[in-house]
Amino acid sequence: MIIEKNIKSKSKNFKFSIIIPTWNNLEYLKLCVKSIQKNSQFNHQIIVHVNEGNDGTIKWIEEQAEVDYTHNKENIGICYALNIARSLIKTEYIIYMNDDMYVTPNWDMYLSDEIEKIGDNNFFLSATMIEPKTGNPSCIEFDCGNRIENFDETKLLQNFENLEKENWSGSTWPPNIVHKDTWDLVGGYSTEFTPGMYSDPDFSMKLWNLGVRIFKGIGKSKVYHFSSISTDRIKKNNGYYQFLNKWGITSRTFTEKYLLVGQKFKGDLKTPKLSLGIKFKNKIKRMLNS
């Protein structure tokens, strides 16, 4: 595997380092990067990892003076992409963002304020996704288009501040932010989950085992998400059973019982006492898959 690395950014005053993996998704990537540059309160290092890039992504990114990137000619998935791009970061904090996201104004200010309030690095924070249609209790449902062709940017910018969402528990999904030391202590994203299904709850579980107990979604930090633009094209790994076999419980048990996903944030999480019924179900599922 040949990895190309390119650091082009000149600034020494970046606030966060934003890693964006992309796979032949140029028009969404352009919109994502534009939104960061347009709507952020601070100046951030943008690092794109390009899988393949045979749709014009490489040519476009080479023309962007302040966008750093890594590149390989094959699609190596999300986990390898994130870990490779991590080697280019210039700041103390790593944000993982999907290329099919559009950040709304001041999204980063609310994350920065929360980090200052916490006062240490024992946290995992997420912005709140706005999706055109969702069953995710951590998201806001508001339709501004499900594809870039019908994306209504004006509608989003006129309405996003009125889309109220309490701070919520269970940070797992991107866009998320963690200190680089915390990232390194758990070894980044686990490559056995390549191309990436269930790598998000796996990363959160590794943080949990490290002792992190603040898994907090910030309601005022909002990011529009088109969703499943790349995952619909890949051959998925069987992440459900990979997670179950690795950790002894299902990802649903972890996110619902440990992280209390989607519930109102009430502070540091506690290790739950699982019922005998839940323990039995998890044990049976592992046995059936062994």
ZADO-1210 file (C-alpha; in nm, 4 decimals, padded with zeros to 6 digits):
<atoms>
<atom x="00.0000" y="00.0000" z="00.0000" code="MET" pos="1"/>
<atom x="00.1483" y="00.3353" z="-00.1041" code="ILE" pos="2"/>
<atom x="00.0270" y="00.6345" z="00.0960" code="ILE" pos="3"/>
<atom x="00.0834" y="00.9887" z="-00.0254" code="GLU" pos="4"/>
<atom x="00.0944" y="01.2676" z="00.2351" code="LYS" pos="5"/>
<atom x="00.0699" y="01.6389" z="00.1621" code="ASN" pos="6"/>
<atom x="00.0811" y="01.9205" z="00.4180" code="ILE" pos="7"/>
<atom x="00.0077" y="02.2487" z="00.2426" code="LYS" pos="8"/>
<atom x="-00.1446" y="02.4611" z="00.5170" code="SER" pos="9"/>
<atom x="00.0749" y="02.7458" z="00.6422" code="LYS" pos="10"/>
<atom x="-00.1189" y="02.8714" z="00.9436" code="SER" pos="11"/>
<atom x="00.0112" y="02.8094" z="01.2958" code="LYS" pos="12"/>
<atom x="-00.3078" y="02.9251" z="01.4627" code="ASN" pos="13"/>
<atom x="-00.5511" y="02.6434" z="01.3934" code="PHE" pos="14"/>
<atom x="-00.8125" y="02.5676" z="01.6585" code="LYS" pos="15"/>
<atom x="-00.9013" y="02.2081" z="01.5677" code="PHE" pos="16"/>
<atom x="-00.7859" y="01.9513" z="01.3127" code="SER" pos="17"/>
<atom x="-01.0779" y="01.8175" z="01.1080" code="ILE" pos="18"/>
<atom x="-01.0280" y="01.4812" z="00.9390" code="ILE" pos="19"/>
<atom x="-01.2625" y="01.4072" z="00.6473" code="ILE" pos="20"/>
<atom x="-01.2374" y="01.0680" z="00.4755" code="PRO" pos="21"/>
<atom x="-01.3748" y="01.0720" z="00.1197" code="THR" pos="22"/>
<atom x="-01.4277" y="00.8176" z="-00.1564" code="TRP" pos="23"/>
<atom x="-01.5108" y="00.9530" z="-00.5028" code="ASN" pos="24"/>
<atom x="-01.7598" y="01.1960" z="-00.3534" code="ASN" pos="25"/>
<atom x="-01.6228" y="01.5226" z="-00.4881" code="LEU" pos="26"/>
<atom x="-01.9309" y="01.7458" z="-00.4989" code="GLU" pos="27"/>
<atom x="-02.0231" y="01.6621" z="-00.1384" code="TYR" pos="28"/>
<atom x="-01.6632" y="01.7118" z="-00.0275" code="LEU" pos="29"/>
<atom x="-01.6549" y="02.0553" z="-00.1918" code="LYS" pos="30"/>
<atom x="-01.9746" y="02.1539" z="-00.0089" code="LEU" pos="31"/>
<atom x="-01.8428" y="02.0207" z="00.3224" code="CYS" pos="32"/>
<atom x="-01.5124" y="02.2079" z="00.2980" code="VAL" pos="33"/>
<atom x="-01.6878" y="02.5250" z="00.1815" code="LYS" pos="34"/>
<atom x="-01.9213" y="02.5143" z="00.4801" code="SER" pos="35"/>
<atom x="-01.6294" y="02.4776" z="00.7236" code="ILE" pos="36"/>
<atom x="-01.4498" y="02.7724" z="00.5685" code="GLN" pos="37"/>
<atom x="-01.7683" y="02.9812" z="00.5515" code="LYS" pos="38"/>
<atom x="-01.9472" y="02.9035" z="00.8782" code="ASN" pos="39"/>
<atom x="-01.6756" y="02.8358" z="01.1361" code="SER" pos="40"/>
<atom x="-01.5957" y="03.0825" z="01.4118" code="GLN" pos="41"/>
<atom x="-01.2311" y="02.9692" z="01.4199" code="PHE" pos="42"/>
<atom x="-00.9661" y="02.8766" z="01.1662" code="ASN" pos="43"/>
<atom x="-00.9243" y="02.4982" z="01.1465" code="HIS" pos="44"/>
<atom x="-00.6805" y="02.2611" z="00.9863" code="GLN" pos="45"/>
<atom x="-00.8705" y="02.0573" z="00.7274" code="ILE" pos="46"/>
<atom x="-00.7234" y="01.7156" z="00.6473" code="ILE" pos="47"/>
<atom x="-00.8889" y="01.5058" z="00.3771" code="VAL" pos="48"/>
<atom x="-00.8044" y="01.1411" z="00.3258" code="HIS" pos="49"/>
<atom x="-00.8777" y="01.0512" z="-00.0359" code="VAL" pos="50"/>
<atom x="-00.9646" y="00.6909" z="-00.1146" code="ASN" pos="51"/>
<atom x="-00.9097" y="00.6426" z="-00.4888" code="GLU" pos="52"/>
<atom x="-01.0080" y="00.9950" z="-00.5928" code="GLY" pos="53"/>
<atom x="-01.0589" y="00.9045" z="-00.9581" code="ASN" pos="54"/>
<atom x="-01.3610" y="01.1365" z="-00.9876" code="ASP" pos="55"/>
<atom x="-01.1476" y="01.4511" z="-00.9938" code="GLY" pos="56"/>
<atom x="-01.0983" y="01.4732" z="-00.6172" code="THR" pos="57"/>
<atom x="-00.7182" y="01.4679" z="-00.6367" code="ILE" pos="58"/>
<atom x="-00.7040" y="01.7441" z="-00.8969" code="LYS" pos="59"/>
<atom x="-00.9437" y="01.9597" z="-00.6952" code="TRP" pos="60"/>
<atom x="-00.7704" y="01.9065" z="-00.3620" code="ILE" pos="61"/>
<atom x="-00.4297" y="01.9866" z="-00.5067" code="GLU" pos="62"/>
<atom x="-00.5718" y="02.3267" z="-00.5998" code="GLU" pos="63"/>
<atom x="-00.6836" y="02.4004" z="-00.2411" code="GLN" pos="64"/>
<atom x="-00.3954" y="02.5878" z="-00.0795" code="ALA" pos="65"/>
<atom x="-00.5090" y="02.5384" z="00.2795" code="GLU" pos="66"/>
<atom x="-00.6341" y="02.1788" z="00.2665" code="VAL" pos="67"/>
<atom x="-00.3917" y="01.9047" z="00.3714" code="ASP" pos="68"/>
<atom x="-00.4487" y="01.5526" z="00.2486" code="TYR" pos="69"/>
<atom x="-00.3432" y="01.1915" z="00.2432" code="THR" pos="70"/>
<atom x="-00.4180" y="00.9643" z="-00.0512" code="HIS" pos="71"/>
<atom x="-00.4065" y="00.6035" z="-00.1604" code="ASN" pos="72"/>
<atom x="-00.5172" y="00.4608" z="-00.4932" code="LYS" pos="73"/>
<atom x="-00.7395" y="00.1915" z="-00.3407" code="GLU" pos="74"/>
<atom x="-01.0376" y="00.2292" z="-00.1106" code="ASN" pos="75"/>
<atom x="-00.9057" y="00.1226" z="00.2301" code="ILE" pos="76"/>
<atom x="-01.2135" y="00.2278" z="00.4254" code="GLY" pos="77"/>
<atom x="-01.2792" y="00.4692" z="00.7103" code="ILE" pos="78"/>
<atom x="-01.0613" y="00.3222" z="00.9860" code="CYS" pos="79"/>
<atom x="-00.7327" y="00.3161" z="00.7969" code="TYR" pos="80"/>
<atom x="-00.8153" y="00.6559" z="00.6469" code="ALA" pos="81"/>
<atom x="-00.8642" y="00.8192" z="00.9872" code="LEU" pos="82"/>
<atom x="-00.5496" y="00.6660" z="01.1318" code="ASN" pos="83"/>
<atom x="-00.3374" y="00.7740" z="00.8354" code="ILE" pos="84"/>
<atom x="-00.4739" y="01.1291" z="00.8372" code="ALA" pos="85"/>
<atom x="-00.4076" y="01.1579" z="01.2111" code="ARG" pos="86"/>
<atom x="-00.0329" y="01.1733" z="01.1325" code="SER" pos="87"/>
<atom x="-00.0833" y="01.5195" z="00.9765" code="LEU" pos="88"/>
<atom x="-00.2636" y="01.6965" z="01.2607" code="ILE" pos="89"/>
<atom x="-00.1230" y="02.0218" z="01.3959" code="LYS" pos="90"/>
<atom x="-00.3579" y="02.0875" z="01.6891" code="THR" pos="91"/>
<atom x="-00.4499" y="01.9324" z="02.0221" code="GLU" pos="92"/>
<atom x="-00.7964" y="01.8176" z="01.9135" code="TYR" pos="93"/>
<atom x="-00.9167" y="01.5847" z="01.6398" code="ILE" pos="94"/>
<atom x="-01.2585" y="01.6173" z="01.4779" code="ILE" pos="95"/>
<atom x="-01.3820" y="01.3314" z="01.2604" code="TYR" pos="96"/>
<atom x="-01.6373" y="01.4494" z="01.0044" code="MET" pos="97"/>
<atom x="-01.8110" y="01.2777" z="00.7134" code="ASN" pos="98"/>
<atom x="-01.7772" y="01.4282" z="00.3666" code="ASP" pos="99"/>
<atom x="-02.1561" y="01.4447" z="00.3261" code="ASP" pos="100"/>
<atom x="-02.1991" y="01.7015" z="00.6040" code="MET" pos="101"/>
<atom x="-02.2592" y="02.0768" z="00.6011" code="TYR" pos="102"/>
<atom x="-02.1713" y="02.2684" z="00.9178" code="VAL" pos="103"/>
<atom x="-02.3964" y="02.5532" z="01.0306" code="THR" pos="104"/>
<atom x="-02.2652" y="02.8862" z="01.1651" code="PRO" pos="105"/>
<atom x="-02.0786" y="02.8767" z="01.4975" code="ASN" pos="106"/>
<atom x="-02.0924" y="02.4977" z="01.5188" code="TRP" pos="107"/>
<atom x="-01.7295" y="02.4995" z="01.6370" code="ASP" pos="108"/>
<atom x="-01.7742" y="02.7780" z="01.8926" code="MET" pos="109"/>
<atom x="-02.0196" y="02.5656" z="02.0905" code="TYR" pos="110"/>
<atom x="-01.7773" y="02.2710" z="02.0941" code="LEU" pos="111"/>
<atom x="-01.4922" y="02.4971" z="02.2034" code="SER" pos="112"/>
<atom x="-01.7024" y="02.6490" z="02.4819" code="ASP" pos="113"/>
<atom x="-01.7922" y="02.3028" z="02.6096" code="GLU" pos="114"/>
<atom x="-01.4291" y="02.1897" z="02.6135" code="ILE" pos="115"/>
<atom x="-01.3306" y="02.4961" z="02.8152" code="GLU" pos="116"/>
<atom x="-01.6154" y="02.4279" z="03.0560" code="LYS" pos="117"/>
<atom x="-01.5076" y="02.0648" z="03.1094" code="ILE" pos="118"/>
<atom x="-01.1497" y="02.1710" z="03.1837" code="GLY" pos="119"/>
<atom x="-00.9745" y="01.8415" z="03.1099" code="ASP" pos="120"/>
<atom x="-00.9438" y="01.5862" z="02.8288" code="ASN" pos="121"/>
<atom x="-01.1679" y="01.3172" z="02.9748" code="ASN" pos="122"/>
<atom x="-01.4514" y="01.3618" z="02.7241" code="PHE" pos="123"/>
<atom x="-01.5956" y="01.2637" z="02.3872" code="PHE" pos="124"/>
<atom x="-01.8213" y="01.5270" z="02.2301" code="LEU" pos="125"/>
<atom x="-02.0397" y="01.5294" z="01.9201" code="SER" pos="126"/>
<atom x="-02.2168" y="01.7972" z="01.7230" code="ALA" pos="127"/>
<atom x="-02.5863" y="01.7334" z="01.6569" code="THR" pos="128"/>
<atom x="-02.6851" y="01.6086" z="01.3137" code="MET" pos="129"/>
<atom x="-02.9821" y="01.7469" z="01.1233" code="ILE" pos="130"/>
<atom x="-03.1156" y="01.4870" z="00.8808" code="GLU" pos="131"/>
<atom x="-03.3983" y="01.5018" z="00.6246" code="PRO" pos="132"/>
<atom x="-03.5437" y="01.1851" z="00.7725" code="LYS" pos="133"/>
<atom x="-03.4233" y="01.0085" z="01.0842" code="THR" pos="134"/>
<atom x="-03.5118" y="00.7619" z="01.3546" code="GLY" pos="135"/>
<atom x="-03.2013" y="00.8492" z="01.5522" code="ASN" pos="136"/>
<atom x="-03.2934" y="01.0018" z="01.8916" code="PRO" pos="137"/>
<atom x="-02.9724" y="01.2076" z="01.8843" code="SER" pos="138"/>
<atom x="-03.0655" y="01.3821" z="01.5587" code="CYS" pos="139"/>
<atom x="-03.2983" y="01.6604" z="01.4532" code="ILE" pos="140"/>
<atom x="-03.5339" y="01.5859" z="01.1651" code="GLU" pos="141"/>
<atom x="-03.5634" y="01.8764" z="00.9228" code="PHE" pos="142"/>
<atom x="-03.5717" y="01.8334" z="00.5474" code="ASP" pos="143"/>
<atom x="-03.3437" y="02.0557" z="00.3417" code="CYS" pos="144"/>
<atom x="-03.2822" y="01.7896" z="00.0785" code="GLY" pos="145"/>
<atom x="-03.1537" y="01.4338" z="00.0765" code="ASN" pos="146"/>
<atom x="-02.9034" y="01.4859" z="-00.2075" code="ARG" pos="147"/>
<atom x="-02.6775" y="01.7704" z="-00.3079" code="ILE" pos="148"/>
<atom x="-02.8963" y="01.8270" z="-00.6162" code="GLU" pos="149"/>
<atom x="-03.1935" y="01.9282" z="-00.4010" code="ASN" pos="150"/>
<atom x="-03.0075" y="02.0764" z="-00.1034" code="PHE" pos="151"/>
<atom x="-03.1730" y="02.4002" z="00.0134" code="ASP" pos="152"/>
<atom x="-02.8880" y="02.5863" z="00.1827" code="GLU" pos="153"/>
<atom x="-03.0948" y="02.9015" z="00.2263" code="THR" pos="154"/>
<atom x="-03.3715" y="02.7133" z="00.4069" code="LYS" pos="155"/>
<atom x="-03.1168" y="02.5535" z="00.6406" code="LEU" pos="156"/>
<atom x="-02.9408" y="02.8791" z="00.7274" code="LEU" pos="157"/>
<atom x="-03.2717" y="03.0559" z="00.7881" code="GLN" pos="158"/>
<atom x="-03.4050" y="02.7863" z="01.0215" code="ASN" pos="159"/>
<atom x="-03.1231" y="02.5982" z="01.1968" code="PHE" pos="160"/>
<atom x="-03.1137" y="02.8243" z="01.5046" code="GLU" pos="161"/>
<atom x="-03.4818" y="02.7559" z="01.5694" code="ASN" pos="162"/>
<atom x="-03.4314" y="02.3779" z="01.5649" code="LEU" pos="163"/>
<atom x="-03.3998" y="02.3249" z="01.9375" code="GLU" pos="164"/>
<atom x="-03.2210" y="02.0230" z="02.0808" code="LYS" pos="165"/>
<atom x="-03.1149" y="01.9609" z="02.4401" code="GLU" pos="166"/>
<atom x="-02.7631" y="01.8420" z="02.5060" code="ASN" pos="167"/>
<atom x="-02.7859" y="01.4673" z="02.4769" code="TRP" pos="168"/>
<atom x="-02.6012" y="01.1637" z="02.6039" code="SER" pos="169"/>
<atom x="-02.4234" y="00.9005" z="02.3975" code="GLY" pos="170"/>
<atom x="-02.1675" y="01.0675" z="02.1714" code="SER" pos="171"/>
<atom x="-02.0613" y="00.8108" z="01.9127" code="THR" pos="172"/>
<atom x="-02.1299" y="00.9349" z="01.5600" code="TRP" pos="173"/>
<atom x="-01.9387" y="01.2029" z="01.3727" code="PRO" pos="174"/>
<atom x="-01.8864" y="01.4849" z="01.3737" code="PRO" pos="175"/>
<atom x="-01.7112" y="01.4179" z="01.7023" code="ASN" pos="176"/>
<atom x="-01.4123" y="01.5629" z="01.8836" code="ILE" pos="177"/>
<atom x="-01.1522" y="01.4136" z="02.1153" code="VAL" pos="178"/>
<atom x="-00.8114" y="01.5192" z="02.2422" code="HIS" pos="179"/>
<atom x="-00.5227" y="01.3736" z="02.0413" code="LYS" pos="180"/>
<atom x="-00.3736" y="01.2082" z="02.3519" code="ASP" pos="181"/>
<atom x="-00.7004" y="01.0264" z="02.4184" code="THR" pos="182"/>
<atom x="-00.7127" y="00.9185" z="02.0532" code="TRP" pos="183"/>
<atom x="-00.3580" y="00.7845" z="02.0722" code="ASP" pos="184"/>
<atom x="-00.4105" y="00.6053" z="02.4027" code="LEU" pos="185"/>
<atom x="-00.6841" y="00.3885" z="02.2497" code="VAL" pos="186"/>
<atom x="-00.5012" y="00.3456" z="01.9179" code="GLY" pos="187"/>
<atom x="-00.7400" y="00.5391" z="01.6964" code="GLY" pos="188"/>
<atom x="-01.0069" y="00.3497" z="01.5039" code="TYR" pos="189"/>
<atom x="-00.9910" y="-00.0307" z="01.5001" code="SER" pos="190"/>
<atom x="-00.8966" y="-00.1552" z="01.1542" code="THR" pos="191"/>
<atom x="-01.0591" y="-00.4959" z="01.2061" code="GLU" pos="192"/>
<atom x="-01.3869" y="-00.3104" z="01.1410" code="PHE" pos="193"/>
<atom x="-01.2771" y="-00.2140" z="00.7881" code="THR" pos="194"/>
<atom x="-01.4375" y="-00.0704" z="00.5819" code="PRO" pos="195"/>
<atom x="-01.5971" y="00.0842" z="00.8898" code="GLY" pos="196"/>
<atom x="-01.9373" y="-00.0443" z="00.9978" code="MET" pos="197"/>
<atom x="-01.9660" y="-00.0355" z="01.3800" code="TYR" pos="198"/>
<atom x="-01.6247" y="00.1295" z="01.4158" code="SER" pos="199"/>
<atom x="-01.7990" y="00.4264" z="01.5830" code="ASP" pos="200"/>
<atom x="-01.9407" y="00.2391" z="01.8862" code="PRO" pos="201"/>
<atom x="-01.6172" y="00.0393" z="01.9022" code="ASP" pos="202"/>
<atom x="-01.4181" y="00.3625" z="01.9390" code="PHE" pos="203"/>
<atom x="-01.6580" y="00.4773" z="02.2110" code="SER" pos="204"/>
<atom x="-01.6186" y="00.1450" z="02.3910" code="MET" pos="205"/>
<atom x="-01.2407" y="00.1853" z="02.3863" code="LYS" pos="206"/>
<atom x="-01.2831" y="00.5306" z="02.5372" code="LEU" pos="207"/>
<atom x="-01.5171" y="00.3861" z="02.8006" code="TRP" pos="208"/>
<atom x="-01.2564" y="00.1280" z="02.8977" code="ASN" pos="209"/>
<atom x="-01.0003" y="00.4089" z="02.9205" code="LEU" pos="210"/>
<atom x="-01.2204" y="00.5765" z="03.1804" code="GLY" pos="211"/>
<atom x="-01.4000" y="00.8408" z="02.9752" code="VAL" pos="212"/>
<atom x="-01.7458" y="00.9056" z="03.1192" code="ARG" pos="213"/>
<atom x="-01.8498" y="01.2250" z="02.9428" code="ILE" pos="214"/>
<atom x="-02.0141" y="01.1241" z="02.6136" code="PHE" pos="215"/>
<atom x="-02.2006" y="01.4405" z="02.5298" code="LYS" pos="216"/>
<atom x="-02.3840" y="01.5679" z="02.2242" code="GLY" pos="217"/>
<atom x="-02.4004" y="01.9465" z="02.2007" code="ILE" pos="218"/>
<atom x="-02.7478" y="02.0570" z="02.0960" code="GLY" pos="219"/>
<atom x="-02.6478" y="02.4011" z="01.9642" code="LYS" pos="220"/>
<atom x="-02.3639" y="02.2673" z="01.7491" code="SER" pos="221"/>
<atom x="-02.5535" y="02.1616" z="01.4381" code="LYS" pos="222"/>
<atom x="-02.4421" y="01.9887" z="01.1180" code="VAL" pos="223"/>
<atom x="-02.6637" y="01.8925" z="00.8263" code="TYR" pos="224"/>
<atom x="-02.6123" y="01.5303" z="00.7178" code="HIS" pos="225"/>
<atom x="-02.7261" y="01.3871" z="00.3869" code="PHE" pos="226"/>
<atom x="-02.6499" y="01.0337" z="00.5223" code="SER" pos="227"/>
<atom x="-02.5459" y="00.7054" z="00.3587" code="SER" pos="228"/>
<atom x="-02.3905" y="00.8687" z="00.0516" code="ILE" pos="229"/>
<atom x="-02.0856" y="00.6387" z="00.0640" code="SER" pos="230"/>
<atom x="-02.2071" y="00.3471" z="00.2758" code="THR" pos="231"/>
<atom x="-02.4687" y="00.2571" z="00.0162" code="ASP" pos="232"/>
<atom x="-02.1847" y="00.1811" z="-00.2305" code="ARG" pos="233"/>
<atom x="-01.9576" y="-00.0413" z="-00.0228" code="ILE" pos="234"/>
<atom x="-01.9502" y="-00.4075" z="00.0664" code="LYS" pos="235"/>
<atom x="-02.0138" y="-00.3859" z="00.4395" code="LYS" pos="236"/>
<atom x="-01.8285" y="-00.5741" z="00.7114" code="ASN" pos="237"/>
<atom x="-02.0402" y="-00.7700" z="00.9600" code="ASN" pos="238"/>
<atom x="-01.9782" y="-00.5146" z="01.2301" code="GLY" pos="239"/>
<atom x="-02.2693" y="-00.6204" z="01.4496" code="TYR" pos="240"/>
<atom x="-02.1149" y="-00.9583" z="01.5279" code="TYR" pos="241"/>
<atom x="-01.7608" y="-00.8228" z="01.5265" code="GLN" pos="242"/>
<atom x="-01.8597" y="-00.5850" z="01.8059" code="PHE" pos="243"/>
<atom x="-02.0480" y="-00.8576" z="01.9927" code="LEU" pos="244"/>
<atom x="-01.7592" y="-01.1038" z="01.9763" code="ASN" pos="245"/>
<atom x="-01.5024" y="-00.8410" z="02.0741" code="LYS" pos="246"/>
<atom x="-01.6839" y="-00.6877" z="02.3693" code="TRP" pos="247"/>
<atom x="-01.9284" y="-00.9564" z="02.4807" code="GLY" pos="248"/>
<atom x="-02.2359" y="-00.7348" z="02.4413" code="ILE" pos="249"/>
<atom x="-02.4208" y="-00.5939" z="02.1426" code="THR" pos="250"/>
<atom x="-02.3606" y="-00.2377" z="02.0302" code="SER" pos="251"/>
<atom x="-02.7233" y="-00.1653" z="02.1163" code="ARG" pos="252"/>
<atom x="-02.6706" y="-00.2784" z="02.4752" code="THR" pos="253"/>
<atom x="-02.3643" y="-00.0560" z="02.4953" code="PHE" pos="254"/>
<atom x="-02.5183" y="00.2558" z="02.3430" code="THR" pos="255"/>
<atom x="-02.8555" y="00.2269" z="02.5187" code="GLU" pos="256"/>
<atom x="-02.7517" y="00.0981" z="02.8630" code="LYS" pos="257"/>
<atom x="-02.4027" y="00.2421" z="02.9040" code="TYR" pos="258"/>
<atom x="-02.4085" y="00.5593" z="02.6932" code="LEU" pos="259"/>
<atom x="-02.7842" y="00.6292" z="02.7337" code="LEU" pos="260"/>
<atom x="-02.7887" y="00.7409" z="02.3731" code="VAL" pos="261"/>
<atom x="-03.0353" y="01.0148" z="02.2870" code="GLY" pos="262"/>
<atom x="-03.1398" y="01.0809" z="02.6461" code="GLN" pos="263"/>
<atom x="-03.1026" y="01.4223" z="02.8072" code="LYS" pos="264"/>
<atom x="-02.7440" y="01.4706" z="02.9214" code="PHE" pos="265"/>
<atom x="-02.7220" y="01.4602" z="03.3019" code="LYS" pos="266"/>
<atom x="-02.3490" y="01.4407" z="03.3660" code="GLY" pos="267"/>
<atom x="-02.0841" y="01.1712" z="03.3966" code="ASP" pos="268"/>
<atom x="-02.2125" y="00.8257" z="03.3099" code="LEU" pos="269"/>
<atom x="-02.2080" y="00.5337" z="03.5519" code="LYS" pos="270"/>
<atom x="-02.1447" y="00.1663" z="03.4812" code="THR" pos="271"/>
<atom x="-02.4938" y="00.0131" z="03.4541" code="PRO" pos="272"/>
<atom x="-02.6187" y="-00.2991" z="03.6225" code="LYS" pos="273"/>
<atom x="-02.7492" y="-00.5109" z="03.3363" code="LEU" pos="274"/>
<atom x="-03.0555" y="-00.7225" z="03.4015" code="SER" pos="275"/>
<atom x="-03.0319" y="-01.1005" z="03.3855" code="LEU" pos="276"/>
<atom x="-03.2528" y="-01.0891" z="03.0776" code="GLY" pos="277"/>
<atom x="-03.0151" y="-00.8605" z="02.8884" code="ILE" pos="278"/>
<atom x="-02.7124" y="-01.0645" z="02.9937" code="LYS" pos="279"/>
<atom x="-02.8854" y="-01.3835" z="02.8793" code="PHE" pos="280"/>
<atom x="-02.9785" y="-01.2358" z="02.5393" code="LYS" pos="281"/>
<atom x="-02.6227" y="-01.1185" z="02.4804" code="ASN" pos="282"/>
<atom x="-02.4844" y="-01.4588" z="02.5801" code="LYS" pos="283"/>
<atom x="-02.7223" y="-01.6435" z="02.3471" code="ILE" pos="284"/>
<atom x="-02.6372" y="-01.4153" z="02.0544" code="LYS" pos="285"/>
<atom x="-02.2673" y="-01.4810" z="02.1059" code="ARG" pos="286"/>
<atom x="-02.3262" y="-01.8577" z="02.1230" code="MET" pos="287"/>
<atom x="-02.5322" y="-01.8542" z="01.8035" code="LEU" pos="288"/>
<atom x="-02.2538" y="-01.6725" z="01.6225" code="ASN" pos="289"/>
<atom x="-01.9668" y="-01.8846" z="01.7543" code="SER" pos="290"/>
</atoms>
